[in-house]
Amino acid sequence: MERNKLLNVRMLSEARHADEAVEAERMVTISDLLAESYFEVVGRNCGPYDLTLATPASKLAIHIASRDGVHLVSHILSFTPFKRIIRDYMTICDLYSQAGSISDARRLEAVDMTRRAIHNEGSELLRSRLASKIVLDLETARKLFTLVTTTQRNRLALQTNAIS
């Protein structure tokens, strides 16, 4: 069995899930992470790993356990460096949905290229913020960034529904 991979991924959320599409995206992303990932905890050689992500109080909490469920380490990252990227990503995802619904192929392609660029920017920021603690390949970072954005989109949807 490969050592530097994820064996289990969980998302802890303070709120119920607001959007079925967001929840579906989250489940597909977790499935993709379990199928293929590169996740190396610096200074540890006891993978594969169980990963739990939580988003308390504008932070990203990353809890890592051994395959036996023994807690190894937790890392807490501030969302502040990610705020602009996440906001831009959510905006471009909305534009992508709008472009797809009006069947404008050129606009859809342009928006998709922008969406991918912003997604890569967020993924690279996540990789760089974790580099001294966790080594990720780009695809694993992209999938983890997707999970972070689904949590934020879910939180935003819940706030919007509460206001309505």
Buried (B, 14 or more C-beta within 10 A) or exposed (E): EEBBBBBBBEBEBEEEBBBEEBBEBBEEBBEBBBEEBBBBBEEBEBBBBBBBBBBEEEEBBBBBBBBEEEEBBEBEBEBEEBEEBBEBBBEBBEBBEEBBEEEEEEBBEBBBEBBEEBBBBBBBBBBEBBEEBBBBBEBBBBBBBBBBBBBBBBBBBBEEEEEE
